């Protein structure tokens, strides 16, 4: 009994899988409402796998004969009754079909253009987000590289600070040396000035004392001696 129930459940699952419509991955297919040639994988061609299986088994005319036979059976058994409402449905369906043929391509083209515009804008936004994410990833990678080399950066900064301090120290040392040299030069100039004044004063005093100590007789004797020396010098040059 249990085996029969399991077999019936398996058969029911098979029938359910055959009759149920298949799920289409619309996001992987290009669908156009204006051009039927582009709809190679349209939903009405792949939605009912059981119908396609029957057409493959019965041939191309089998599906037509099955449809006619099914319609005849439904009408003969009065399961499907043709009345005014059915005729109105046919008229409305034909009218809708003609309207679809007349204005469908233009409306479909407009909808396709609108769809392409929306997809293009979405793709632009997606590309902008991807670019922003890539920039953030690149910045994070640069940050990681900087963190990995932080010891070298610290060493470089430390060396720069030490060099700056050394330059500042030497600059101030040179400034102190310049100031000390200026003061020493001032002292030397002051001493030279005092010495020159003293020498000038001493020479003036000695000259004054010497002149004051010379008498009239000594002056006349010195003058005569000078004349005598000049005459001797002139005679020596004349004889030479």
Beta strands, then each sheet from edge to edge (+ up, - down):
end
